[in-house]
Amino acid sequence: MSTTRQAPIAPAPDAQVCAHADAFGILLACHEHIGERLVILEETGRDLARAETLDEHHLARLCDVLAFLDTAIPIHAADEEQTLFPRLRAHPTFRHATGSTPMDCMESEHEEHAAAKAALKAAIVKRDVTGMARRALALVTAYREHIEKEEQVLFPMARELLADPTVVDEMTHEMRARRRAAGLLGC
């Protein structure tokens, strides 16, 4: 049993933030909530790397993080893939682009993340402590790198290209509707 002090499980995100944010604020708030869970996943992965056996504390933390990611990531990915990316692709900057666009890269990484999450789940089912540790830490790294690309490159570019308030309002409405449909937003 590990004696490492771990951060408490992060509370559920305040869904009301979406009632006061525009589309880009919603995307950034999602990243913040995902980041909170990544801290827990990283601590758990590091603890598992030192652990001799798997205990219920590890499983509880992994299940909490995965349950959150299984809920939040599909909504966030839909915000990007169904709301943001089509508008970027329709913009003159990308309309006739040949080759890979930043959006293609992000969608590819979304698929890689899903596979990495599935590999972590498989290691949990097998009770493979070493595999859980390795896969948890790899998933943390992948998500953090992805989030950094979006926040440093994609979102600033999108804010500039999609600056029309009508477009931002449409995107915000779609993102809020997605959360209402999932029962995560009452506004």
N, C-alpha and C positions, 0 to 999 in steps of 0.2 A: 504494500500500500504506500502510496506517495505521500510525503509530508509537505510538498510544495504548496504554498498558499496561492490560490487561484482567485482571479477576479470573480465577483458574483455574476450570475447570468444576467445579461442586459435585459432591461424591461422591454416590453413590446414598444415599437415606435409610436410616437404620437401622430396618428393619422390625420389629425386636424391641420398639421403643417401644410398639407396639400390644399386646404381651403384658403390659404393666404399666400400661396406661392404660385408663380407662373410655371410653365412647363420646365424651364431650366432649373428653377428652384426645386421642383419635384424630383427631377433627376438627381440633383446634388444631395437632396435629403435622403433619397434611397441609398446613394453611395455612403452617406454617413451611417445609416442604419446597418448596412452590410458591413462596413468597417468595424462597427462595434462587435458584430458576431465574429469577424475575422480575428479580433484580439483573443476572444475566447477559444477559437479553433486553434490558433497558434500556441497559446498556453497549454492547451490539452495535447496537441501534437508533441510539444517539447516534453511534457510530463510523460507521455506514452513512450517517447524515445528513451527515457531513463527507467521506466517501469519494468519490473520483472513479470508482472501479471496485469491483466485487465481487471479493473474493479467497476462497481456500479457508478461511481462518480464519473469515471471516464465516459461510460456509456450514456449517462444522463446528459452530460455536456455535449457530446457528439450528436445525440438525438435532438437536443434543443437547437443546436446550430443548423443541423440539416433540415429540421422541420421549418425553421425560419427561411432558410435559403430556398427550399422547395416551394414556399409560398411567395416570397419576395422576388426571386430571380425571374420567374416566368412573366410577372407583371412588369418588371423593369425592362426585361428584354423586349416585351411587346411595345412598351413605350418607345423604345429605340427602333425596333425593326418594323413596326406598323405605323408609328406616328412620326418620328424624327427622320429616319433614313429615307423613306419615300420622298419627303419634301426636299431633302438635300439632293437626292438623285435627280429630281425634277428641276433643280436650280441650274441655270446656264453654266455654272462652273463645272458641273458633273454630267449634264444631260448627254453629252457626246463623248464622255470619258472612255478611253480604251485602256484596258488593263485594270488593275486592282485599285479600288478607291478606299479611303479610310473606313467607309461603312462596310465594305467587303471584309476587311481585316477584322473589324469588331464582330461581325456575324460569325466569322470563322472561329474567333476566340470564344464566342458563346457556345458553339458546338464542342470545342475542346474542354470548356468548363463543365459541360454536362457529362462528358466522358470521364473527366477527373472526379466529379462528384459520384458517379456510378462506381468507379474503382474504389473510392473510399467506402462506400456502402458495402461493396463486395468484401472488402477487408474486414469490416465490422461483422458481417454475417459469418465469416470464417474465423472470427476471433483472432485474427493475425495482428498482434500488437505492433510488431515492427512495420508491417504494411500500413496499418492505420496511421502510425506516426509519420511515416514517409509521405503517404498520400494526403494527410491533413496539411502538412507543411507545404507540400507542393501546390495544393489548392489555394492556400493563403497567398503564396507568392504569385500565382497566376491571376487571382482576382485583384490583388493590389496593383500589379503591373497594368492590368486592363483598365482599372479605375483611373490610374495616373494618366494613361494615354487619353482617355476620354476627357478628363478634367483639364489636362494641359493642352490638348490639341483639338479633339473633336468638338467639344462643347463651345469653346471660344470661337472656333470657325463657324459653327452652326449659329451661334448668337449673331455673328456678323452677317452671314448670308441670309438668315431667316429673321431679320430685324423688323419686318412688317408686323405691327401690333395685331393685325387681324390673323395672321398666320400663327403667332404665338398664342393668341386666344383660342384658336381652333385646336392647337396641340394641347393646351392646358385642359380644355373641355374633354378631349379624348382621354387624357391620362386620368382625370378625375372620374370619368365614367367607368373606366377600367377598374378603378378602386371601389367605386360604388357597387359594381357588379360582383366584385369579390367579397363584398360585405366589410370592406376596410375603411370606408369613408361615408359619413352620414350627411355630407353637404352637397 
